[in-house]
Amino acid sequence: MAVNSMFAALLLLLVVLPPPQRAAAATHNVGDSLGWTIPPTSTTYSDWASTKTFLVGDNLFFNFTTGQHDVTEVTKAELDSCSGTNPISVMRNGPASIPLSTAGTRHFICSIPTHCSFGQKLTVTVRSQSSSPPTTAPSPSPKSSTPVSPTPSPHTARPPKTSPPTTTPPPETAPTPTSSNIAPSTPTPTAAPPPPNSANSVGGFGLFFSAGLAIVVGLIY
């Protein structure tokens, strides 16, 4: 709260207080070290003027040699046509100083033939002291606010349709045969017992006969 109050008071002071005035009028040396002469390019003096601020009370100083150049103030039309037949004022003795006593746009040329067409001409815009660019007060920083979540769009993009997966049918298995379809198994023929050995038959009969004979002899004796 205290910071906001101090900022509001500072902003009020910047608005109420008048812009600072320059302590003294400035003297502008036209062309700086080049002076007032035939320039190397046609835009030399317009480029020079674009870097300056001309206020009411300032002075333009034209540094030239008498007899070689002059300073002729003309209208915009005469500036464009490089004509000095109807001058506003002419200064032929150099160097010359011209006071900028009123606000507005002023045009100057050298009326010696071909000098203006080679670029020896100047346009300046003079502003009043009160029309100097005011100091721009810093804009207050916006209060931080809770970020608002973006509202989702009502139209939700539909996912692309996907074709249902193709199910591969399982391979067909041969049906299990039922008991009625099973062919009856053929019983394995049982081998016939071999015929009794003739030698065994004779041996058994002899043993039986000897036993019977022994019994009879025992009964007799």
Contacts in CASP RR format, 6 or more apart in sequence:
PFRMAT RR
TARGET T0000
AUTHOR 0000-0000-0000
METHOD contacts of the structure
MODEL  1
MAVNSMFAALLLLLVVLPPPQRAAAATHNVGDSLGWTIPPTSTTYSDWAS
TKTFLVGDNLFFNFTTGQHDVTEVTKAELDSCSGTNPISVMRNGPASIPL
STAGTRHFICSIPTHCSFGQKLTVTVRSQSSSPPTTAPSPSPKSSTPVSP
TPSPHTARPPKTSPPTTTPPPETAPTPTSSNIAPSTPTPTAAPPPPNSAN
SVGGFGLFFSAGLAIVVGLIY
7 140 0 8 1.000
11 137 0 8 1.000
11 140 0 8 1.000
14 135 0 8 1.000
14 137 0 8 1.000
15 137 0 8 1.000
18 130 0 8 1.000
19 130 0 8 1.000
19 132 0 8 1.000
19 134 0 8 1.000
19 135 0 8 1.000
21 129 0 8 1.000
22 55 0 8 1.000
22 129 0 8 1.000
25 55 0 8 1.000
25 57 0 8 1.000
25 58 0 8 1.000
25 59 0 8 1.000
26 55 0 8 1.000
26 58 0 8 1.000
26 59 0 8 1.000
27 58 0 8 1.000
27 59 0 8 1.000
27 60 0 8 1.000
27 61 0 8 1.000
27 97 0 8 1.000
28 52 0 8 1.000
28 54 0 8 1.000
28 58 0 8 1.000
28 59 0 8 1.000
28 60 0 8 1.000
28 61 0 8 1.000
29 35 0 8 1.000
29 61 0 8 1.000
29 63 0 8 1.000
30 36 0 8 1.000
30 45 0 8 1.000
30 48 0 8 1.000
30 60 0 8 1.000
30 61 0 8 1.000
30 62 0 8 1.000
30 63 0 8 1.000
30 122 0 8 1.000
31 44 0 8 1.000
31 45 0 8 1.000
31 48 0 8 1.000
32 48 0 8 1.000
34 44 0 8 1.000
35 62 0 8 1.000
35 63 0 8 1.000
35 64 0 8 1.000
36 62 0 8 1.000
36 63 0 8 1.000
36 64 0 8 1.000
36 69 0 8 1.000
36 71 0 8 1.000
36 95 0 8 1.000
36 110 0 8 1.000
36 120 0 8 1.000
37 64 0 8 1.000
37 68 0 8 1.000
37 69 0 8 1.000
37 120 0 8 1.000
38 110 0 8 1.000
38 115 0 8 1.000
38 118 0 8 1.000
38 119 0 8 1.000
38 120 0 8 1.000
39 45 0 8 1.000
39 118 0 8 1.000
39 119 0 8 1.000
39 120 0 8 1.000
41 119 0 8 1.000
42 118 0 8 1.000
42 119 0 8 1.000
43 119 0 8 1.000
44 119 0 8 1.000
45 119 0 8 1.000
45 120 0 8 1.000
45 121 0 8 1.000
45 122 0 8 1.000
46 122 0 8 1.000
46 123 0 8 1.000
49 122 0 8 1.000
49 123 0 8 1.000
49 124 0 8 1.000
52 124 0 8 1.000
53 127 0 8 1.000
53 132 0 8 1.000
54 100 0 8 1.000
54 124 0 8 1.000
54 125 0 8 1.000
54 126 0 8 1.000
54 127 0 8 1.000
55 100 0 8 1.000
55 126 0 8 1.000
55 127 0 8 1.000
55 128 0 8 1.000
55 129 0 8 1.000
55 132 0 8 1.000
56 100 0 8 1.000
56 101 0 8 1.000
56 102 0 8 1.000
56 103 0 8 1.000
56 126 0 8 1.000
56 127 0 8 1.000
56 128 0 8 1.000
56 129 0 8 1.000
57 99 0 8 1.000
57 100 0 8 1.000
57 101 0 8 1.000
58 99 0 8 1.000
58 100 0 8 1.000
58 126 0 8 1.000
59 97 0 8 1.000
59 98 0 8 1.000
59 99 0 8 1.000
59 100 0 8 1.000
60 97 0 8 1.000
60 98 0 8 1.000
60 100 0 8 1.000
60 108 0 8 1.000
60 124 0 8 1.000
61 95 0 8 1.000
61 96 0 8 1.000
61 97 0 8 1.000
62 71 0 8 1.000
62 91 0 8 1.000
62 94 0 8 1.000
62 95 0 8 1.000
62 96 0 8 1.000
62 97 0 8 1.000
62 98 0 8 1.000
62 108 0 8 1.000
63 94 0 8 1.000
63 95 0 8 1.000
64 70 0 8 1.000
64 71 0 8 1.000
64 94 0 8 1.000
64 95 0 8 1.000
64 96 0 8 1.000
65 94 0 8 1.000
66 92 0 8 1.000
66 93 0 8 1.000
66 94 0 8 1.000
67 92 0 8 1.000
68 112 0 8 1.000
69 94 0 8 1.000
69 110 0 8 1.000
69 112 0 8 1.000
69 115 0 8 1.000
69 120 0 8 1.000
70 90 0 8 1.000
70 91 0 8 1.000
70 92 0 8 1.000
70 110 0 8 1.000
70 111 0 8 1.000
70 112 0 8 1.000
71 90 0 8 1.000
71 91 0 8 1.000
71 96 0 8 1.000
71 98 0 8 1.000
71 108 0 8 1.000
71 110 0 8 1.000
72 84 0 8 1.000
72 87 0 8 1.000
72 89 0 8 1.000
72 90 0 8 1.000
72 91 0 8 1.000
72 108 0 8 1.000
72 109 0 8 1.000
72 110 0 8 1.000
72 111 0 8 1.000
73 87 0 8 1.000
73 88 0 8 1.000
73 89 0 8 1.000
73 90 0 8 1.000
73 98 0 8 1.000
73 106 0 8 1.000
73 107 0 8 1.000
73 108 0 8 1.000
74 83 0 8 1.000
74 84 0 8 1.000
74 86 0 8 1.000
74 87 0 8 1.000
74 88 0 8 1.000
74 107 0 8 1.000
74 108 0 8 1.000
74 109 0 8 1.000
75 86 0 8 1.000
75 88 0 8 1.000
75 107 0 8 1.000
76 105 0 8 1.000
76 107 0 8 1.000
78 84 0 8 1.000
78 85 0 8 1.000
78 86 0 8 1.000
78 87 0 8 1.000
78 107 0 8 1.000
78 109 0 8 1.000
79 107 0 8 1.000
79 109 0 8 1.000
79 121 0 8 1.000
79 123 0 8 1.000
82 109 0 8 1.000
82 116 0 8 1.000
82 117 0 8 1.000
82 121 0 8 1.000
84 109 0 8 1.000
84 111 0 8 1.000
87 111 0 8 1.000
90 111 0 8 1.000
91 98 0 8 1.000
98 108 0 8 1.000
100 106 0 8 1.000
100 124 0 8 1.000
100 126 0 8 1.000
102 126 0 8 1.000
103 126 0 8 1.000
103 127 0 8 1.000
103 128 0 8 1.000
103 131 0 8 1.000
104 125 0 8 1.000
104 126 0 8 1.000
104 127 0 8 1.000
105 123 0 8 1.000
105 124 0 8 1.000
105 125 0 8 1.000
105 126 0 8 1.000
106 123 0 8 1.000
106 124 0 8 1.000
106 126 0 8 1.000
107 121 0 8 1.000
107 122 0 8 1.000
107 123 0 8 1.000
108 121 0 8 1.000
108 122 0 8 1.000
108 123 0 8 1.000
108 124 0 8 1.000
109 115 0 8 1.000
109 116 0 8 1.000
109 120 0 8 1.000
109 121 0 8 1.000
109 122 0 8 1.000
110 116 0 8 1.000
110 120 0 8 1.000
110 121 0 8 1.000
END
